[in-house]
Amino acid sequence: MISKDDYKALLAELDSLRREIVQTQFGDIPRSVEALEQKLAQSSSDEDRQVLYSLLVSECSRCGNDQVYIDALRRRLRDYPDDAMAKGGLAHALAVVCPNSREEPLRLASESVALAIKHDRLVRYCATNMARIALTLDAYEVLDSALAVLIDDAVNIRVEDSPYEFDFVDRIDVARVNLGLLKRYRQLAKM
């Protein structure tokens, strides 16, 4: 298991390796990405792999290479297909990076919510992510579904979940959304 000291040392190493560039099938990337991929290949501990994937995805996002970023997200999901955050993360990245690929991000967002509900973890986080993806891809039926999940989940209290978020509500086209759902969601802000 990666200790706190090991983690701090790894972060320092990554900071140093970011300055070195290597050529890969995805083009030029920082050596920090390559180093994390090697550590992942050598790790058999599930806990360590989760930490390493989190760092890898962050490094890939940071380097600005969309191909390597999407590839890291896909690999994490292949290794952890039952992880709602992995599905939701890939869905969001695809919606932003590849907005022409509507079906896959919408499907993955919906699957992430279903997994969150199944595991009773991070339901609001995943449903809010789904709402944002739906808005990005102009998919109002999916947005309505996300709002319904968020409203239905209001009775649940979880330590491991995000609070209700409303920053995206002003972007909703009131002529296209289910107004009853939108009104009920807005009422959650007063709770």
Residue frames relative to the residue before (quaternion, step in Angstrom):
aa qw qx qy qz dx dy dz
M 1.0000 0.0000 0.0000 0.0000 0.00 0.00 0.00
I 0.4699 -0.6753 0.4957 0.2783 3.56 -1.01 0.86
S 0.2886 -0.7641 0.5555 0.1560 3.56 -0.64 1.14
K 0.6869 -0.4565 0.3565 0.4389 3.57 -1.30 0.15
D 0.6638 0.5030 -0.3029 0.4634 3.56 0.97 -0.86
D 0.6356 0.5178 -0.3232 0.4727 3.58 1.02 -0.83
Y 0.6414 0.5335 -0.3123 0.4544 3.56 1.01 -0.85
K 0.6583 0.4995 -0.3029 0.4748 3.58 0.92 -0.91
A 0.6504 0.5072 -0.3128 0.4711 3.58 1.00 -0.83
L 0.6364 0.5268 -0.3206 0.4633 3.57 1.03 -0.79
L 0.6422 0.5155 -0.3237 0.4659 3.60 0.95 -0.82
A 0.6481 0.5054 -0.3143 0.4752 3.59 0.99 -0.81
E 0.6379 0.5204 -0.3195 0.4693 3.57 1.01 -0.82
L 0.6562 0.5121 -0.3132 0.4572 3.59 0.91 -0.87
D 0.6201 0.5481 -0.3364 0.4493 3.55 1.02 -0.82
S 0.6718 0.4873 -0.2835 0.4804 3.55 0.99 -0.84
L 0.7027 0.4902 -0.2686 0.4402 3.58 0.91 -0.93
R 0.5303 0.6415 -0.4067 0.3767 3.61 1.18 -0.38
R 0.6373 0.5541 -0.3227 0.4274 3.56 1.13 -0.58
E 0.6701 0.4557 -0.2921 0.5079 3.59 1.24 -0.41
I 0.2046 -0.7811 0.5824 0.0940 3.57 -0.92 0.94
V 0.0919 -0.7773 0.6210 0.0417 3.56 -1.05 0.86
Q 0.4361 -0.6780 0.5354 0.2519 3.54 -1.24 0.60
T 0.0230 0.7962 -0.6022 0.0535 3.59 -0.82 1.01
Q 0.7129 -0.4096 0.3324 0.4620 3.55 -1.30 -0.08
F 0.6895 0.4513 -0.2645 0.5009 3.59 1.24 -0.41
G 0.6294 -0.5046 0.3370 0.4855 3.57 1.27 0.11
D 0.7532 -0.3508 0.2842 0.4783 3.55 -1.25 -0.44
I 0.0731 0.7713 -0.6283 0.0706 3.54 -0.93 1.00
P 0.5774 -0.5760 0.4296 0.3876 3.59 -1.17 0.37
R 0.5879 -0.5919 0.4240 0.3523 3.56 -1.11 0.68
S 0.5297 0.6376 -0.4039 0.3869 3.60 1.18 -0.43
V 0.6291 0.5188 -0.3294 0.4759 3.59 1.07 -0.74
E 0.6545 0.5161 -0.2988 0.4648 3.56 0.92 -0.94
A 0.6529 0.5192 -0.3131 0.4539 3.60 0.96 -0.87
L 0.6647 0.4912 -0.3078 0.4714 3.59 0.96 -0.80
E 0.6214 0.5313 -0.3396 0.4650 3.57 1.04 -0.72
Q 0.6456 0.5071 -0.3186 0.4739 3.60 1.01 -0.76
K 0.6498 0.5059 -0.3179 0.4698 3.59 0.95 -0.81
L 0.6244 0.5297 -0.3325 0.4679 3.59 1.03 -0.75
A 0.6598 0.5177 -0.3063 0.4504 3.57 0.92 -0.90
Q 0.7145 0.4480 -0.2452 0.4782 3.59 1.10 -0.67
S 0.6500 0.5525 -0.3074 0.4216 3.59 1.20 -0.41
S 0.1486 -0.7909 0.5877 0.0841 3.55 -0.99 0.84
S 0.5521 0.6082 -0.3880 0.4180 3.58 1.27 -0.25
D 0.4797 -0.6832 0.4767 0.2754 3.56 -0.81 1.04
E 0.6538 0.5163 -0.3139 0.4555 3.58 0.93 -0.88
D 0.6676 0.4906 -0.3004 0.4726 3.57 0.92 -0.91
R 0.6470 0.5257 -0.3210 0.4494 3.58 0.95 -0.84
Q 0.6248 0.5274 -0.3418 0.4633 3.60 1.02 -0.73
V 0.6542 0.4992 -0.3040 0.4801 3.58 0.95 -0.89
L 0.6767 0.4971 -0.2935 0.4569 3.58 0.88 -0.93
Y 0.6367 0.5113 -0.3314 0.4727 3.60 1.00 -0.74
S 0.6283 0.5326 -0.3364 0.4566 3.56 0.97 -0.80
L 0.6687 0.4833 -0.2878 0.4862 3.57 0.96 -0.88
L 0.6448 0.5289 -0.3239 0.4468 3.59 0.96 -0.85
V 0.6624 0.4974 -0.3111 0.4659 3.57 0.85 -0.94
S 0.6451 0.5181 -0.3133 0.4661 3.57 0.98 -0.84
E 0.6583 0.5048 -0.3043 0.4682 3.61 0.92 -0.90
C 0.6632 0.5075 -0.3040 0.4584 3.57 0.94 -0.90
S 0.6388 0.5088 -0.3207 0.4798 3.57 1.00 -0.78
R 0.6612 0.5395 -0.2906 0.4328 3.52 0.94 -0.95
C 0.6916 0.4978 -0.2911 0.4348 3.60 0.97 -0.81
G 0.4466 -0.7450 0.4165 0.2685 3.59 1.25 -0.17
N 0.5353 0.5858 -0.4233 0.4373 3.59 1.23 0.30
D 0.3346 -0.7954 0.4722 0.1802 3.57 -0.16 1.31
Q 0.6336 0.5479 -0.3410 0.4267 3.60 0.99 -0.76
V 0.6956 0.4500 -0.2829 0.4833 3.58 0.83 -0.93
Y 0.6073 0.5566 -0.3388 0.4544 3.59 1.12 -0.67
I 0.6803 0.4664 -0.2837 0.4890 3.60 0.83 -0.98
D 0.6316 0.5326 -0.3361 0.4521 3.60 0.98 -0.79
A 0.6552 0.5034 -0.3164 0.4660 3.62 0.91 -0.84
L 0.6502 0.5099 -0.3122 0.4688 3.58 0.98 -0.82
R 0.6523 0.5084 -0.3095 0.4692 3.59 1.00 -0.82
R 0.6544 0.5078 -0.3167 0.4623 3.59 0.97 -0.82
R 0.6304 0.5210 -0.3356 0.4674 3.57 0.99 -0.80
L 0.6715 0.4888 -0.3010 0.4687 3.59 0.94 -0.83
R 0.6162 0.5296 -0.3503 0.4660 3.61 1.04 -0.68
D 0.6946 0.4658 -0.2705 0.4768 3.58 0.98 -0.83
Y 0.7948 0.1665 -0.0633 0.5802 3.58 1.13 -0.69
P 0.0362 -0.8607 0.5078 0.0076 3.60 0.56 1.15
D 0.6877 0.4618 -0.2755 0.4877 3.59 1.21 -0.38
D 0.5152 0.6388 -0.4036 0.4044 3.59 1.28 0.34
A 0.3800 -0.7563 0.4896 0.2096 3.57 -0.42 1.23
M 0.6465 0.5241 -0.3200 0.4527 3.59 1.01 -0.78
A 0.6297 0.5263 -0.3352 0.4627 3.59 1.03 -0.75
K 0.6601 0.4921 -0.3023 0.4804 3.60 0.95 -0.85
G 0.6862 0.4933 -0.2828 0.4537 3.55 0.88 -0.95
G 0.6390 0.5344 -0.3187 0.4523 3.57 1.04 -0.78
L 0.6631 0.4764 -0.3009 0.4927 3.56 0.95 -0.86
A 0.6237 0.5450 -0.3419 0.4439 3.61 0.95 -0.82
H 0.6819 0.4882 -0.2928 0.4594 3.57 0.85 -0.97
A 0.6615 0.5069 -0.3140 0.4548 3.59 0.88 -0.91
L 0.6579 0.5009 -0.3165 0.4648 3.60 0.92 -0.84
A 0.6416 0.5305 -0.3270 0.4472 3.59 0.97 -0.81
V 0.7158 0.4382 -0.2469 0.4844 3.56 1.01 -0.82
V 0.7474 0.4207 -0.2145 0.4673 3.57 0.83 -1.04
C 0.8008 0.1524 -0.0426 0.5777 3.59 1.00 -0.86
P 0.0346 -0.8627 0.5033 0.0358 3.63 0.62 1.03
N 0.5817 0.5766 -0.3830 0.4270 3.61 1.20 -0.24
S 0.6521 0.4766 -0.3154 0.4981 3.59 1.24 -0.27
R 0.0800 -0.8660 0.4934 0.0121 3.57 0.52 1.22
E 0.6889 0.5380 -0.3084 0.3753 3.55 0.72 -1.08
E 0.6949 0.4945 -0.2966 0.4296 3.59 0.76 -0.99
P 0.7004 0.4438 -0.3190 0.4592 3.66 0.71 -0.83
L 0.6425 0.5126 -0.3372 0.4591 3.61 1.01 -0.69
R 0.6425 0.5142 -0.3152 0.4727 3.58 1.02 -0.80
L 0.6766 0.4943 -0.2906 0.4619 3.57 0.89 -0.95
A 0.6317 0.5243 -0.3356 0.4620 3.60 0.99 -0.76
S 0.6587 0.4992 -0.3029 0.4745 3.57 0.95 -0.86
E 0.6518 0.5047 -0.3079 0.4751 3.59 1.00 -0.83
S 0.6317 0.5256 -0.3486 0.4508 3.61 1.00 -0.71
V 0.6391 0.5068 -0.3276 0.4769 3.60 1.02 -0.74
A 0.6419 0.5219 -0.3253 0.4581 3.60 0.95 -0.86
L 0.6559 0.4962 -0.3085 0.4780 3.60 0.99 -0.80
A 0.6386 0.5269 -0.3276 0.4552 3.57 0.96 -0.83
I 0.6537 0.4936 -0.3082 0.4838 3.57 0.97 -0.84
K 0.6381 0.5408 -0.3217 0.4437 3.59 0.93 -0.91
H 0.7601 0.3579 -0.1854 0.5097 3.58 0.92 -0.93
D 0.3246 -0.7696 0.4807 0.2671 3.58 1.32 -0.14
R 0.5595 0.5509 -0.3925 0.4790 3.54 0.98 1.02
L 0.8770 0.0552 -0.0420 0.4756 3.56 -1.05 0.84
V 0.1979 0.8121 -0.5254 0.1591 3.59 1.08 0.67
R 0.6892 0.4677 -0.2954 0.4679 3.61 0.79 -0.94
Y 0.6162 0.5421 -0.3515 0.4503 3.58 0.99 -0.78
C 0.7148 0.4567 -0.2604 0.4612 3.59 0.78 -1.03
A 0.6642 0.4949 -0.3126 0.4649 3.60 0.97 -0.78
T 0.6290 0.5104 -0.3339 0.4821 3.60 1.06 -0.69
N 0.6114 0.5355 -0.3309 0.4796 3.57 1.06 -0.79
M 0.6525 0.5114 -0.3056 0.4682 3.59 0.96 -0.90
A 0.6373 0.5207 -0.3320 0.4609 3.62 0.98 -0.78
R 0.6648 0.4977 -0.3055 0.4658 3.59 0.93 -0.86
I 0.6369 0.5151 -0.3236 0.4736 3.58 1.00 -0.81
A 0.6402 0.5293 -0.3211 0.4548 3.58 0.95 -0.88
L 0.6576 0.4933 -0.3112 0.4768 3.59 0.97 -0.81
T 0.6399 0.5326 -0.3226 0.4503 3.57 0.96 -0.86
L 0.7712 0.3439 -0.1679 0.5087 3.57 0.98 -0.89
D 0.4341 -0.7317 0.4375 0.2912 3.59 1.29 0.24
A 0.4132 0.6901 -0.4660 0.3686 3.56 0.97 0.98
Y 0.1416 -0.8624 0.4821 0.0620 3.57 0.26 1.28
E 0.5808 0.5479 -0.3973 0.4523 3.63 1.06 -0.43
V 0.6494 0.4959 -0.3040 0.4898 3.57 1.03 -0.80
L 0.6161 0.5343 -0.3421 0.4668 3.59 1.02 -0.74
D 0.6378 0.5193 -0.3253 0.4666 3.59 0.94 -0.85
S 0.6464 0.5184 -0.3155 0.4624 3.59 0.98 -0.83
A 0.6524 0.5097 -0.3125 0.4658 3.57 0.96 -0.85
L 0.6517 0.5068 -0.3177 0.4664 3.59 0.93 -0.85
A 0.6334 0.5325 -0.3302 0.4541 3.59 1.01 -0.81
V 0.6456 0.5054 -0.3223 0.4731 3.60 0.96 -0.83
L 0.6586 0.5163 -0.3103 0.4509 3.58 0.90 -0.91
I 0.6557 0.5011 -0.3051 0.4753 3.58 0.98 -0.84
D 0.6769 0.5003 -0.2890 0.4561 3.58 0.90 -0.96
D 0.6856 0.5014 -0.2794 0.4477 3.57 1.10 -0.67
A 0.4370 0.7417 -0.4362 0.2620 3.61 1.24 -0.21
V 0.6543 0.5264 -0.3197 0.4389 3.60 1.11 -0.56
N 0.6459 0.5356 -0.3111 0.4462 3.59 1.22 -0.37
I 0.1409 -0.7590 0.6314 0.0734 3.52 -1.11 0.80
R 0.0356 0.7888 -0.6096 0.0705 3.53 -0.76 1.11
V 0.4716 -0.6422 0.5205 0.3070 3.53 -1.05 0.74
E 0.7630 0.3412 -0.1710 0.5217 3.54 0.96 -0.93
D 0.5571 0.5360 -0.4655 0.4309 3.55 0.18 1.30
S 0.5104 -0.6352 0.4757 0.3313 3.53 -1.25 0.29
P 0.5376 -0.5849 0.4717 0.3825 3.57 -1.19 0.36
Y 0.6323 -0.4967 0.4011 0.4389 3.57 -1.23 0.15
E 0.1656 -0.7818 0.5977 0.0640 3.54 -1.01 0.90
F 0.1528 -0.8219 0.5478 0.0334 3.55 -0.99 0.87
D 0.3939 0.7573 -0.4544 0.2547 3.59 1.27 0.05
F 0.6901 0.4874 -0.2810 0.4551 3.60 1.11 -0.57
V 0.4953 0.7076 -0.4092 0.2942 3.60 1.22 -0.42
D 0.6585 0.5255 -0.3212 0.4325 3.60 0.96 -0.76
R 0.6272 0.5340 -0.3357 0.4570 3.61 1.21 -0.32
I 0.5461 0.6416 -0.3896 0.3720 3.61 1.25 -0.27
D 0.3645 -0.7028 0.5756 0.2050 3.55 -0.97 0.96
V 0.3343 -0.7907 0.4801 0.1804 3.57 -0.30 1.27
A 0.5969 0.5586 -0.3666 0.4442 3.61 1.21 -0.30
R 0.7559 0.3950 -0.1978 0.4833 3.60 1.20 -0.40
V 0.6474 0.5119 -0.3173 0.4670 3.59 1.21 -0.37
N 0.5407 -0.5470 0.5047 0.3920 3.55 -1.29 0.31
L 0.3617 -0.7852 0.4610 0.2001 3.58 -0.29 1.26
G 0.6038 0.5574 -0.3572 0.4440 3.59 1.09 -0.66
L 0.6630 0.4903 -0.3034 0.4775 3.57 0.95 -0.86
L 0.6528 0.5200 -0.3198 0.4486 3.56 0.92 -0.89
K 0.6474 0.5145 -0.3156 0.4653 3.59 0.95 -0.86
R 0.6729 0.4860 -0.2982 0.4713 3.60 0.91 -0.90
Y 0.6368 0.5162 -0.3384 0.4620 3.60 1.01 -0.72
R 0.6465 0.5208 -0.3215 0.4555 3.58 0.93 -0.85
Q 0.6152 0.5576 -0.3429 0.4393 3.58 1.08 -0.68
L 0.5767 0.5926 -0.3796 0.4150 3.59 1.14 -0.52
A 0.5752 0.5932 -0.3787 0.4170 3.60 1.17 -0.49
K 0.6759 0.4998 -0.2858 0.4601 3.58 1.16 -0.55
M 0.5496 0.6357 -0.3841 0.3824 3.59 1.26 -0.20
